Amino acid sequence: MAHVVTMPKLGLTMKEGKLTKWHKKEGDPVNAGEALFDVATDKLTNEVQAVESGILRKVLAAEWEVIECLKPVAIIAGADEDITHLLGDSDQKANENNKRVNNDGVMEKITADKPKDGGRIKVSPVAKKMAEENNIDLSLVRATGPNGRITLEDVENYMKNLSKEPKASPMAAKIADALNVDLREIKKDSRIMKEDVYHYLKDKAVTASEEPGERRVPMSQMRQVIAGRMSDSWSISPVVTYDIKVDVTRLNEIRNQLKDICKVTFTDLLIKIIATALLEFPYINSRIDNNEICIRNYANIGVAVALEGGLVVPVVKYANTKGLKQISEEVKTLAQKARDNELSQDDVTGGTFTITNLGMYGIESFSPIINQPEVAILGVNAVTETPVVENGEIMIKPLMNLSLTADHRVVDGAVAAQFLAKVKACVEKPAMLFL
């Protein structure tokens, strides 16, 4: 039975998604559970699987198109099943696009010609006839008609340009078009072959490496989201960053004591400490809603995870109620899901405070940007062996700098300082957590 595939609603706040990639094309068989397409939301990219088996009869949304949730994007049905009743407006629009007016004012019905490589070329009958009469390979003609169709004018323009371009084999011309190479730049008296195109590109690359240059790379969906959120945060929150040094001797002792039971990190320990401290300083754990401050009695700690194209912030929910082992296991699981692009919408929403750690890169101080709508974020820096004076003696201790960025609309300097003092006390005397 025919099945209409819709844009999924992956979270309560999701209104639309960007379809970034089709894993199948029209005419392909589809099995339930197979990857069908990818959807990018404002937080992450999700792989959407088919829930029905059949043939992908109709694709209703193009790659990189933004679709409202629950709107149709494709139809899966049997090979011979009638799907006209499911096409609706999309079928009507397709039929309208399948016609055009030629230079003589005559309506042309668009046909399709299949090249040897199995692809699909859409071409009007008049254009196809002229191409056949002049022995023109339609795969080399650039289409400008509706939905990528080749028109009579496209064929005429191609024929006009033939006299201007050097002689080249069909394969060389196809490769040059795919690689955006102007054949007129290849100096050769005889016919240009595909090897000549490759040699030209190689020589051009060598030349480019010797000269200053630049290249433009389009932002990924993740990078665009990060850019937008960071700009919003910077313009919304008047921020101040506060630094404090803490002695992590006791935290190192805890890690060593637990290593045979559970391998914990400084981040795991800080999540536990901060989740406890936040309940004592609720304004740092709040958010602003219009002219009200929403204060929570729980702590959901987000942990920034760096990926190749950006970063995501999965959330350890209700960290104030969990033990160190459970926190450590959740952090590892969430980090792995992030690297495997398997985070759900629930994994990255609901945070009340964020921790971001650059200590592994040797960073000793930085000003993290608040993850809206939160009002504070803690930057964790590198541990450095530092000489300190204690009881009149100089000794070496492992010190870590903590950088707290806070929204001054809610968090005054005194509150931020008191919070950091509490965190410092718990880091240096973890037994305070049992009080």
TANOR-V541630 format. One record per residue. N is the residue number from 0. RES is the residue in one letter. SS is DSSP state (H for helix, E for strand, - for the rest). PHI is phi in whole degrees, -180 to 180 (999 if undefined). BURIAL is + if it has 16 or more other ideal C-beta (glycine too) atoms within 10 Angstrom, else -. Layout:
n=N res=RES ss=SS phi=PHI burial=BURIAL
n=N res=RES ss=SS phi=PHI burial=BURIAL
This chain:
n=0 res=M ss=- phi=999 burial=-
n=1 res=A ss=- phi=-62 burial=+
n=2 res=H ss=E phi=-134 burial=+
n=3 res=V ss=E phi=-91 burial=+
n=4 res=V ss=E phi=-89 burial=+
n=5 res=T ss=E phi=-117 burial=+
n=6 res=M ss=- phi=-68 burial=+
n=7 res=P ss=- phi=-71 burial=+
n=8 res=K ss=- phi=-99 burial=-
n=9 res=L ss=- phi=-91 burial=+
n=10 res=G ss=- phi=-168 burial=+
n=11 res=L ss=- phi=-63 burial=-
n=12 res=T ss=- phi=-95 burial=-
n=13 res=M ss=- phi=-75 burial=+
n=14 res=K ss=- phi=-112 burial=-
n=15 res=E ss=E phi=-155 burial=-
n=16 res=G ss=E phi=-140 burial=+
n=17 res=K ss=E phi=-99 burial=+
n=18 res=L ss=E phi=-79 burial=+
n=19 res=T ss=E phi=-92 burial=+
n=20 res=K ss=E phi=-160 burial=-
n=21 res=W ss=E phi=-96 burial=+
n=22 res=H ss=- phi=-88 burial=+
n=23 res=K ss=- phi=-129 burial=+
n=24 res=K ss=- phi=-122 burial=-
n=25 res=E ss=- phi=-54 burial=-
n=26 res=G ss=- phi=97 burial=-
n=27 res=D ss=- phi=-77 burial=-
n=28 res=P ss=E phi=-71 burial=-
n=29 res=V ss=E phi=-129 burial=+
n=30 res=N ss=- phi=-108 burial=-
n=31 res=A ss=- phi=-57 burial=-
n=32 res=G ss=- phi=97 burial=-
n=33 res=E ss=- phi=-79 burial=-
n=34 res=A ss=E phi=-65 burial=-
n=35 res=L ss=E phi=-106 burial=+
n=36 res=F ss=E phi=-158 burial=+
n=37 res=D ss=E phi=-108 burial=+
n=38 res=V ss=E phi=-125 burial=+
n=39 res=A ss=E phi=-104 burial=+
n=40 res=T ss=- phi=-106 burial=+
n=41 res=D ss=- phi=-76 burial=+
n=42 res=K ss=- phi=-121 burial=+
n=43 res=L ss=- phi=-161 burial=+
n=44 res=T ss=E phi=-107 burial=+
n=45 res=N ss=E phi=-118 burial=+
n=46 res=E ss=E phi=-94 burial=-
n=47 res=V ss=E phi=-98 burial=+
n=48 res=Q ss=E phi=-101 burial=-
n=49 res=A ss=- phi=-71 burial=+
n=50 res=V ss=- phi=-102 burial=-
n=51 res=E ss=- phi=-130 burial=-
n=52 res=S ss=- phi=-97 burial=-
n=53 res=G ss=E phi=156 burial=+
n=54 res=I ss=E phi=-112 burial=+
n=55 res=L ss=E phi=-75 burial=+
n=56 res=R ss=E phi=-78 burial=+
n=57 res=K ss=E phi=-147 burial=+
n=58 res=V ss=E phi=-99 burial=+
n=59 res=L ss=- phi=-103 burial=+
n=60 res=A ss=- phi=-137 burial=+
n=61 res=A ss=- phi=-86 burial=-
n=62 res=E ss=- phi=-62 burial=-
n=63 res=W ss=- phi=74 burial=-
n=64 res=E ss=E phi=-86 burial=-
n=65 res=V ss=E phi=-91 burial=-
n=66 res=I ss=E phi=-122 burial=+
n=67 res=E ss=E phi=-67 burial=-
n=68 res=C ss=- phi=-58 burial=+
n=69 res=L ss=- phi=72 burial=-
n=70 res=K ss=- phi=-85 burial=-
n=71 res=P ss=E phi=-64 burial=+
n=72 res=V ss=E phi=-124 burial=+
n=73 res=A ss=E phi=-167 burial=+
n=74 res=I ss=E phi=-130 burial=+
n=75 res=I ss=E phi=-110 burial=+
n=76 res=A ss=E phi=-155 burial=+
n=77 res=G ss=- phi=-69 burial=-
n=78 res=A ss=- phi=-60 burial=-
n=79 res=D ss=- phi=-109 burial=-
n=80 res=E ss=- phi=-76 burial=-
n=81 res=D ss=- phi=-76 burial=-
n=82 res=I ss=- phi=-118 burial=+
n=83 res=T ss=H phi=-60 burial=-
n=84 res=H ss=H phi=-70 burial=-
n=85 res=L ss=H phi=-96 burial=+
n=86 res=L ss=H phi=-76 burial=+
n=87 res=G ss=H phi=57 burial=-
n=88 res=D ss=H phi=-63 burial=-
n=89 res=S ss=H phi=-64 burial=-
n=90 res=D ss=H phi=-69 burial=-
n=91 res=Q ss=H phi=-63 burial=-
n=92 res=K ss=H phi=-66 burial=-
n=93 res=A ss=H phi=-64 burial=-
n=94 res=N ss=H phi=-65 burial=-
n=95 res=E ss=H phi=-66 burial=-
n=96 res=N ss=H phi=-75 burial=-
n=97 res=N ss=- phi=-81 burial=+
n=98 res=K ss=E phi=-128 burial=-
n=99 res=R ss=E phi=-151 burial=+
n=100 res=V ss=E phi=-102 burial=-
n=101 res=N ss=- phi=-83 burial=-
n=102 res=N ss=- phi=-67 burial=-
n=103 res=D ss=- phi=-95 burial=-
n=104 res=G ss=- phi=79 burial=-
n=105 res=V ss=- phi=-99 burial=-
n=106 res=M ss=E phi=-70 burial=-
n=107 res=E ss=E phi=-110 burial=+
n=108 res=K ss=E phi=-88 burial=-
n=109 res=I ss=E phi=-85 burial=+
n=110 res=T ss=E phi=-116 burial=-
n=111 res=A ss=E phi=-123 burial=-
n=112 res=D ss=E phi=-118 burial=+
n=113 res=K ss=- phi=-101 burial=-
n=114 res=P ss=- phi=-76 burial=-
n=115 res=K ss=- phi=-65 burial=-
n=116 res=D ss=- phi=-78 burial=-
n=117 res=G ss=- phi=90 burial=-
n=118 res=G ss=- phi=-76 burial=-
n=119 res=R ss=- phi=-133 burial=-
n=120 res=I ss=E phi=-113 burial=+
n=121 res=K ss=E phi=-93 burial=+
n=122 res=V ss=E phi=-150 burial=+
n=123 res=S ss=E phi=-75 burial=+
n=124 res=P ss=H phi=-58 burial=-
n=125 res=V ss=H phi=-64 burial=+
n=126 res=A ss=H phi=-66 burial=+
n=127 res=K ss=H phi=-65 burial=+
n=128 res=K ss=H phi=-64 burial=-
n=129 res=M ss=H phi=-65 burial=+
n=130 res=A ss=H phi=-63 burial=+
n=131 res=E ss=H phi=-66 burial=-
n=132 res=E ss=H phi=-65 burial=-
n=133 res=N ss=- phi=-107 burial=-
n=134 res=N ss=- phi=56 burial=-
n=135 res=I ss=- phi=-104 burial=+
n=136 res=D ss=- phi=-78 burial=-
n=137 res=L ss=H phi=-63 burial=+
n=138 res=S ss=H phi=-69 burial=+
n=139 res=L ss=H phi=-96 burial=-
n=140 res=V ss=- phi=-90 burial=+
n=141 res=R ss=- phi=-81 burial=-
n=142 res=A ss=- phi=-87 burial=+
n=143 res=T ss=- phi=-125 burial=-
n=144 res=G ss=- phi=-78 burial=+
n=145 res=P ss=H phi=-59 burial=-
n=146 res=N ss=H phi=57 burial=-
n=147 res=G ss=H phi=75 burial=-
n=148 res=R ss=- phi=-90 burial=+
n=149 res=I ss=E phi=-87 burial=+
n=150 res=T ss=- phi=-104 burial=+
n=151 res=L ss=H phi=-59 burial=+
n=152 res=E ss=H phi=-63 burial=-
n=153 res=D ss=H phi=-62 burial=+
n=154 res=V ss=H phi=-66 burial=+
n=155 res=E ss=H phi=-63 burial=-
n=156 res=N ss=H phi=-64 burial=-
n=157 res=Y ss=H phi=-63 burial=+
n=158 res=M ss=H phi=-66 burial=-
n=159 res=K ss=H phi=-65 burial=-
n=160 res=N ss=H phi=-78 burial=-
n=161 res=L ss=H phi=-61 burial=-
n=162 res=S ss=- phi=-69 burial=-
n=163 res=K ss=- phi=-86 burial=-
n=164 res=E ss=- phi=-95 burial=-
n=165 res=P ss=- phi=-69 burial=+
n=166 res=K ss=- phi=-72 burial=-
n=167 res=A ss=E phi=-147 burial=+
n=168 res=S ss=- phi=-68 burial=-
n=169 res=P ss=H phi=-55 burial=-
n=170 res=M ss=H phi=-67 burial=-
n=171 res=A ss=H phi=-64 burial=+
n=172 res=A ss=H phi=-65 burial=+
n=173 res=K ss=H phi=-66 burial=+
n=174 res=I ss=H phi=-65 burial=+
n=175 res=A ss=H phi=-62 burial=+
n=176 res=D ss=H phi=-67 burial=-
n=177 res=A ss=H phi=-66 burial=-
n=178 res=L ss=- phi=-97 burial=-
n=179 res=N ss=- phi=61 burial=-
n=180 res=V ss=- phi=-105 burial=+
n=181 res=D ss=- phi=-85 burial=-
n=182 res=L ss=H phi=-62 burial=+
n=183 res=R ss=H phi=-69 burial=-
n=184 res=E ss=H phi=-83 burial=-
n=185 res=I ss=- phi=-90 burial=+
n=186 res=K ss=- phi=-87 burial=-
n=187 res=K ss=- phi=-155 burial=-
n=188 res=D ss=- phi=-73 burial=-
n=189 res=S ss=- phi=-90 burial=-
n=190 res=R ss=- phi=-65 burial=-
n=191 res=I ss=E phi=-80 burial=+
n=192 res=M ss=- phi=-108 burial=-
n=193 res=K ss=H phi=-61 burial=+
n=194 res=E ss=H phi=-62 burial=-
n=195 res=D ss=H phi=-65 burial=+
n=196 res=V ss=H phi=-65 burial=+
n=197 res=Y ss=H phi=-64 burial=-
n=198 res=H ss=H phi=-63 burial=-
n=199 res=Y ss=H phi=-63 burial=+
n=200 res=L ss=H phi=-63 burial=+
n=201 res=K ss=H phi=-64 burial=-
n=202 res=D ss=H phi=-64 burial=-
n=203 res=K ss=H phi=-66 burial=-
n=204 res=A ss=H phi=-65 burial=-
n=205 res=V ss=H phi=-64 burial=-
n=206 res=T ss=H phi=-64 burial=-
n=207 res=A ss=H phi=-65 burial=-
n=208 res=S ss=H phi=-69 burial=-
n=209 res=E ss=H phi=-95 burial=-
n=210 res=E ss=- phi=-120 burial=-
n=211 res=P ss=- phi=-62 burial=-
n=212 res=G ss=- phi=-167 burial=-
n=213 res=E ss=- phi=-147 burial=-
n=214 res=R ss=- phi=-137 burial=-
n=215 res=R ss=- phi=-107 burial=-
n=216 res=V ss=- phi=-119 burial=-
n=217 res=P ss=- phi=-63 burial=-
n=218 res=M ss=- phi=-66 burial=-
n=219 res=S ss=- phi=-70 burial=-
n=220 res=Q ss=H phi=-59 burial=+
n=221 res=M ss=H phi=-62 burial=+
n=222 res=R ss=H phi=-65 burial=-
n=223 res=Q ss=H phi=-64 burial=-
n=224 res=V ss=H phi=-64 burial=+
n=225 res=I ss=H phi=-61 burial=+
n=226 res=A ss=H phi=-60 burial=-
n=227 res=G ss=H phi=-66 burial=-
n=228 res=R ss=H phi=-69 burial=+
n=229 res=M ss=H phi=-68 burial=-
n=230 res=S ss=H phi=-65 burial=-
n=231 res=D ss=H phi=-62 burial=-
n=232 res=S ss=H phi=-62 burial=+
n=233 res=W ss=H phi=-65 burial=-
n=234 res=S ss=H phi=-85 burial=-
n=235 res=I ss=H phi=-83 burial=-
n=236 res=S ss=- phi=-102 burial=+
n=237 res=P ss=- phi=-77 burial=-
n=238 res=V ss=E phi=-110 burial=+
n=239 res=V ss=E phi=-135 burial=-
n=240 res=T ss=E phi=-107 burial=+
n=241 res=Y ss=E phi=-118 burial=+
n=242 res=D ss=E phi=-112 burial=-
n=243 res=I ss=E phi=-148 burial=+
n=244 res=K ss=E phi=-95 burial=+
n=245 res=V ss=E phi=-127 burial=+
n=246 res=D ss=E phi=-88 burial=+
n=247 res=V ss=- phi=-100 burial=+
n=248 res=T ss=H phi=-56 burial=-
n=249 res=R ss=H phi=-68 burial=+
n=250 res=L ss=H phi=-65 burial=+
n=251 res=N ss=H phi=-63 burial=-
n=252 res=E ss=H phi=-63 burial=-
n=253 res=I ss=H phi=-63 burial=-
n=254 res=R ss=H phi=-60 burial=+
n=255 res=N ss=H phi=-68 burial=-
n=256 res=Q ss=H phi=-68 burial=-
n=257 res=L ss=H phi=-98 burial=+
n=258 res=K ss=- phi=-61 burial=-
n=259 res=D ss=- phi=-82 burial=-
n=260 res=I ss=- phi=-105 burial=-
n=261 res=C ss=- phi=-156 burial=-
n=262 res=K ss=- phi=-82 burial=-
n=263 res=V ss=- phi=-105 burial=+
n=264 res=T ss=- phi=-109 burial=+
n=265 res=F ss=H phi=-60 burial=+
n=266 res=T ss=H phi=-62 burial=+
n=267 res=D ss=H phi=-59 burial=+
n=268 res=L ss=H phi=-64 burial=+
n=269 res=L ss=H phi=-69 burial=+
n=270 res=I ss=H phi=-59 burial=+
n=271 res=K ss=H phi=-63 burial=+
n=272 res=I ss=H phi=-66 burial=+
n=273 res=I ss=H phi=-69 burial=+
n=274 res=A ss=H phi=-59 burial=+
n=275 res=T ss=H phi=-73 burial=+
n=276 res=A ss=H phi=-67 burial=+
n=277 res=L ss=H phi=-62 burial=+
n=278 res=L ss=H phi=-68 burial=-
n=279 res=E ss=H phi=-83 burial=-
n=280 res=F ss=- phi=-126 burial=+
n=281 res=P ss=H phi=-62 burial=-
n=282 res=Y ss=H phi=-65 burial=+
n=283 res=I ss=H phi=-75 burial=+
n=284 res=N ss=H phi=-106 burial=+
n=285 res=S ss=- phi=-106 burial=+
n=286 res=R ss=E phi=-148 burial=+
n=287 res=I ss=E phi=-100 burial=+
n=288 res=D ss=E phi=-128 burial=-
n=289 res=N ss=- phi=57 burial=-
n=290 res=N ss=- phi=-104 burial=-
n=291 res=E ss=E phi=-120 burial=-
n=292 res=I ss=E phi=-106 burial=-
n=293 res=C ss=E phi=-92 burial=-
n=294 res=I ss=- phi=-107 burial=-
n=295 res=R ss=- phi=-103 burial=-
n=296 res=N ss=- phi=-107 burial=-
n=297 res=Y ss=- phi=-143 burial=-
n=298 res=A ss=- phi=-129 burial=+
n=299 res=N ss=- phi=-103 burial=+
n=300 res=I ss=E phi=-99 burial=+
n=301 res=G ss=E phi=-84 burial=+
n=302 res=V ss=E phi=-123 burial=+
n=303 res=A ss=E phi=-67 burial=+
n=304 res=V ss=E phi=-120 burial=+
n=305 res=A ss=E phi=-80 burial=+
n=306 res=L ss=E phi=-118 burial=-
n=307 res=E ss=- phi=-62 burial=-
n=308 res=G ss=- phi=-101 burial=-
n=309 res=G ss=E phi=160 burial=+
n=310 res=L ss=E phi=-152 burial=-
n=311 res=V ss=E phi=-128 burial=+
n=312 res=V ss=E phi=-129 burial=+
n=313 res=P ss=E phi=-68 burial=+
n=314 res=V ss=E phi=-120 burial=+
n=315 res=V ss=E phi=-87 burial=+
n=316 res=K ss=- phi=-77 burial=+
n=317 res=Y ss=- phi=50 burial=-
n=318 res=A ss=H phi=-62 burial=+
n=319 res=N ss=H phi=-68 burial=+
n=320 res=T ss=H phi=-101 burial=-
n=321 res=K ss=- phi=-108 burial=+
n=322 res=G ss=- phi=-80 burial=-
n=323 res=L ss=H phi=-62 burial=+
n=324 res=K ss=H phi=-64 burial=-
n=325 res=Q ss=H phi=-64 burial=-
n=326 res=I ss=H phi=-60 burial=+
n=327 res=S ss=H phi=-61 burial=+
n=328 res=E ss=H phi=-66 burial=-
n=329 res=E ss=H phi=-66 burial=+
n=330 res=V ss=H phi=-61 burial=+
n=331 res=K ss=H phi=-64 burial=-
n=332 res=T ss=H phi=-64 burial=-
n=333 res=L ss=H phi=-65 burial=+
n=334 res=A ss=H phi=-64 burial=+
n=335 res=Q ss=H phi=-68 burial=-
n=336 res=K ss=H phi=-62 burial=+
n=337 res=A ss=H phi=-64 burial=+
n=338 res=R ss=H phi=-68 burial=-
n=339 res=D ss=- phi=-93 burial=-
n=340 res=N ss=- phi=56 burial=-
n=341 res=E ss=- phi=-119 burial=-
n=342 res=L ss=- phi=-69 burial=+
n=343 res=S ss=- phi=-90 burial=-
n=344 res=Q ss=- phi=-61 burial=+
n=345 res=D ss=H phi=-67 burial=-
n=346 res=D ss=H phi=-67 burial=+
n=347 res=V ss=H phi=-117 burial=+
n=348 res=T ss=- phi=-120 burial=+
n=349 res=G ss=- phi=90 burial=-
n=350 res=G ss=- phi=-67 burial=+
n=351 res=T ss=- phi=-115 burial=+
n=352 res=F ss=E phi=-162 burial=+
n=353 res=T ss=E phi=-124 burial=+
n=354 res=I ss=E phi=-116 burial=+
n=355 res=T ss=E phi=-130 burial=+
n=356 res=N ss=E phi=-115 burial=+
n=357 res=L ss=- phi=-115 burial=+
n=358 res=G ss=H phi=-62 burial=+
n=359 res=M ss=H phi=-65 burial=-
n=360 res=Y ss=H phi=-98 burial=-
n=361 res=G ss=- phi=83 burial=-
n=362 res=I ss=- phi=-72 burial=-
n=363 res=E ss=- phi=-106 burial=+
n=364 res=S ss=- phi=-167 burial=-
n=365 res=F ss=- phi=-160 burial=+
n=366 res=S ss=- phi=-113 burial=-
n=367 res=P ss=- phi=-67 burial=+
n=368 res=I ss=- phi=-97 burial=+
n=369 res=I ss=- phi=-63 burial=+
n=370 res=N ss=- phi=-88 burial=+
n=371 res=Q ss=- phi=-59 burial=+
n=372 res=P ss=- phi=-93 burial=+
n=373 res=E ss=E phi=-69 burial=+
n=374 res=V ss=- phi=-119 burial=+
n=375 res=A ss=E phi=-160 burial=+
n=376 res=I ss=E phi=-150 burial=+
n=377 res=L ss=E phi=-112 burial=+
n=378 res=G ss=E phi=-94 burial=+
n=379 res=V ss=E phi=-105 burial=+
n=380 res=N ss=E phi=-111 burial=+
n=381 res=A ss=E phi=-70 burial=+
n=382 res=V ss=E phi=-88 burial=+
n=383 res=T ss=E phi=-123 burial=-
n=384 res=E ss=E phi=-75 burial=-
n=385 res=T ss=E phi=-127 burial=-
n=386 res=P ss=E phi=-73 burial=-
n=387 res=V ss=E phi=-132 burial=-
n=388 res=V ss=E phi=-103 burial=-
n=389 res=E ss=E phi=-137 burial=-
n=390 res=N ss=- phi=55 burial=-
n=391 res=G ss=- phi=79 burial=-
n=392 res=E ss=E phi=-119 burial=-
n=393 res=I ss=E phi=-90 burial=-
n=394 res=M ss=E phi=-142 burial=-
n=395 res=I ss=E phi=-97 burial=-
n=396 res=K ss=E phi=-133 burial=-
n=397 res=P ss=E phi=-81 burial=-
n=398 res=L ss=E phi=-111 burial=+
n=399 res=M ss=E phi=-124 burial=+
n=400 res=N ss=E phi=-94 burial=+
n=401 res=L ss=E phi=-108 burial=+
n=402 res=S ss=E phi=-117 burial=+
n=403 res=L ss=E phi=-102 burial=+
n=404 res=T ss=E phi=-100 burial=+
n=405 res=A ss=E phi=-132 burial=+
n=406 res=D ss=E phi=-81 burial=+
n=407 res=H ss=- phi=-71 burial=-
n=408 res=R ss=- phi=-67 burial=-
n=409 res=V ss=- phi=-117 burial=+
n=410 res=V ss=- phi=-104 burial=+
n=411 res=D ss=- phi=-76 burial=-
n=412 res=G ss=H phi=-58 burial=-
n=413 res=A ss=H phi=-64 burial=-
n=414 res=V ss=H phi=-66 burial=+
n=415 res=A ss=H phi=-61 burial=+
n=416 res=A ss=H phi=-65 burial=-
n=417 res=Q ss=H phi=-65 burial=-
n=418 res=F ss=H phi=-63 burial=+
n=419 res=L ss=H phi=-64 burial=+
n=420 res=A ss=H phi=-63 burial=-
n=421 res=K ss=H phi=-65 burial=+
n=422 res=V ss=H phi=-62 burial=+
n=423 res=K ss=H phi=-60 burial=+
n=424 res=A ss=H phi=-63 burial=-
n=425 res=C ss=H phi=-71 burial=+
n=426 res=V ss=H phi=-67 burial=+
n=427 res=E ss=H phi=-83 burial=-
n=428 res=K ss=- phi=-136 burial=-
n=429 res=P ss=H phi=-59 burial=+
n=430 res=A ss=H phi=-62 burial=-
n=431 res=M ss=H phi=-62 burial=-
n=432 res=L ss=H phi=-66 burial=-
n=433 res=F ss=H phi=-90 burial=-
n=434 res=L ss=- phi=-75 burial=-
